[in-house]
């Protein structure tokens, strides 16, 4: 994980994202790229007759804010012992992050606050994970640093997405307790025992825990297991569905993206 991309903005969770990114860059002797994105579409309006208008003054103010943020970050980072650069992009945030992550080993974003109606898109981490090959580290908003010692829980269901996430997370599993947790039976064709063998070849000696769902949903059971073991990271595949289907039926990915108090490592 030598090239680490982080979403930079003025929200209250950014300092924690930045600190975690610097922790990761130090750990892996990597480079941090801070991406500031201005979603231009929010400054475009349409009238009933097909006309298109730019909110010119609002756009100029937003761009000035971005430049001011860039200047503050340059001052903030000039004495850090990590190589870094700052990139500015026009366009919606998820798309800008996905494009920038083409040559990143990890993208770092924050999970949304409970009941958020403003700020970044609520499922930003999921949107980025579904549209780029880079794994996404999604941090709870209270995060202040990245814990390299706490146990890792892998949410294992035998899917290709779960296998991709497991492979991507290997650098973060070294010298930590790792447990693959399966709720009920594997849903697809990749056995957990094969995943354990793969990890062992990378000197990650994980355990397998098979738990019954009981009266809880799969996502509730996974959350309970993560909290019980004191997990500092949940590794999981990111699954894409239509937004309407997610709204009606929910889903493990959506539930943890909107409820988790533990950092998530997502890959699709």
N, C-alpha and C positions, 0 to 999 in steps of 0.2 A: 504494500500500500504506500507507494512512493509519491503518487500524485493525488492530492486530496482536495476536493472541491467543496466549498461551503456557501450556502445562501446567506448573503449579507444584506441587512436592511436595518431599519431603526426600531424594530420591535424589541420588547423587553427580554425576549429569550435569546437574542443574538449573542450577547456576551458569553453565555453558557455554550452556545454552538461554537463560537470562536475558540474558547478555551479548550473544549474537547478536541477541536481540529488541531490546535497547537500541540496538545498532548499526543495525539496520534502521529503528527509529523515528527515530533521528537523521538517517539518510540521506534518509528520505521525509517528514520533519517530521510523524511520525505519533504515535499514542497506543498505549500498551501496556496490555493487560488480562491480569492474571495470574489464572488459574482454578485454584482448589483444589477438588478433587472427592473426596468420601468415598463409596466404593462400599458402600451400605447392605446390598446382598445378601450380602456376605461375613459379615455379623453375624446372618444368619437361618439357622436350622436346622430340619429337619423330622424328625418321628418316623415310624415305620412305620404309625401309626394316623391319620395325617393332621394331627397337631398342628403348629403353627408356633411357634417360640420365637425371641426376640431375645436375643442375647448382650449384655445391657444394659450391663454394666460395660465390656466391650471397646468397644462403640459409644461410650460416654461418653469413654473414653480417647482414641479416634480423633478425636472431635470436639474434645477439648481440645488434641490435637496440632495440628489444623488451625488453631485459634485462636492457638496459640503461633507457628505458622508465619506466619500473617497478621501478627502483631505484629512478628516479626523482619523480614519483608519491608518493612513500613512504615518501620522504622528504616533498612533497607538502601537504600531508594529515595528517602528524603526529600530527599537532596541531589543526586539525578540531574537532568540537564537535559532530561528527557523527561516529558511528561504520562503518568500511569498511574492505574490503579485495580485493586483486588483484588476478585474475585468468588468466593463459596463456593457449591458445588452438592452436593446429595445424589444418589446414583446412580452407576452404573458410569462409568468414566472416559471411554471412547470416546463414549458417549451424551451425557455432559455437555459434552464438547468440541464435538461436532457441533452440539448445540443452541446453544451460545454462539457458534459460528462463523457462524451465520446472518447476522449483521451484522459479520463480520470480513472483511478483505481477504486475510489470511494466518493460518494456524494453525501454531504451532511446537511440535514434539514431538521426542523423542529416539528413535533407533533402539535396539533391545535389545542388551544385552551378549551375547556369544557364549555359547550354552548356557544362557541365563537360565532359571531355574525359579521366580523370584520377582519381585515388582515389577509394573510396568505390563504389560498384555497384550503378548505378543511382537510382534503385528502391529498395534499401536495406530495407527501412522501410516497403514497401509492401511485399517483400519476407519474412521478419521475421513475419509480421502480419499474413500472409497466412499459416505459418508453425508452429505456436505455439499458445497455448490457452491464453497466457498472452497478455494484451493490449500493444500497442506500441505507445510511445510518440515520434513523429517526429518533430524536432525543425528546424526552419529556421536557416541558418548559421550565421545570425547576432544576434541570441539570446545571451543574457548575463546573464539572470536570468529568473525564472518562475514567471509569474504574477498571483497571486491567487485572484485578485480582478476584473479583466476585465471580461466582459460578456462571456458566453459560447454559441456557436451556435451548435445545433445538426442537422446534415444533415439527415432528416428523409424521408425515402421512403417506410416505412412499411415492410422492409425485416427483416429476422432473423439476418442478419449481423448487421444491424442498431440497432436492439434491444440488441444484445450482446454488441456492443460498448457503448450504453447508460447505460447498467447495469455496465459495467466496469468503466465508468467515474464518477459514483456517488460520490466517495470521492473528486473529483476535482470540483464538482458542489456546494458543501455546501457554503451557504452564498454568492452566486453569482447570478446575473441575468442570467437566462437560457431561451433560445428560441429554440423551434423546428421549423425548416424551411422546408416546403414541397414545391417542385416546381411542380405545377400541382397537379394531383391526386396521392395518394399512389399507388405504383406499385404492392404491394403484400397485404397479408391478415391481417396485424397487424395495426389496426387503431391508429392514433396519439393520439386520446382521451384515449386509453388504456395506452399508454406510459406516458401521463400526469398524469393519476391516479396512476400509479406505482411510478413515481417520488415523488408524493405528500406524499406517505406513507414513503418516506425517507426524508421528510421535505425539498424537493426541489420543489419549486412552480414555474413551468415553464409556459411559454406562447407558443401558437401555431401561426405561421405565414404561411399562404398559399399564395404563389406568383406565378404569371404567368411567363412562360419562355420567352414569346415574341420572338424576333428574335435571342436571345442568346441561347447557349447550356445550359444544366442543370448545368454543372460545372462552367461556367462563371457566371450564375445567383447566384449560391451559394457563389462564391467568392465575388461578388458584395455585397450581403447581409451581409456577415461576415465583410467586410471592413466598410460598412455603420453603423453597430452597434458597431464598435470598438472591435470586438471579440478578446479575448486573447487565445481562444482555439476553434477549430472545432472538433466535435466528429462525427465520421462517420464509417460505415461498410467498411471493405476492401473486394473488390470483385476480384476474380481470373479469368483471361482469359488466353488463350494462348498468348505468346508474339507477334506472328504474328497478331492475331486479335486485340490486343491492338495497334499495330503499324498502322494498317489500319483504325480502327474505333475509336481509342482514348478511352476515358472512364473517368468517374468522378474520380476514384481512381488515375489513372495515371496522369491526369491533375493536381490535387492538389498536388500529390507527387513531381511534377516537377515545379510547379508554385507558390505554396502557400507562402505567407509572414506571415501567421498565424500558430502557432503550431497546429499539428494534433494529435488527439487521435484515433488510428485505432484498430479495432478488427474484427475478421473473424467469 
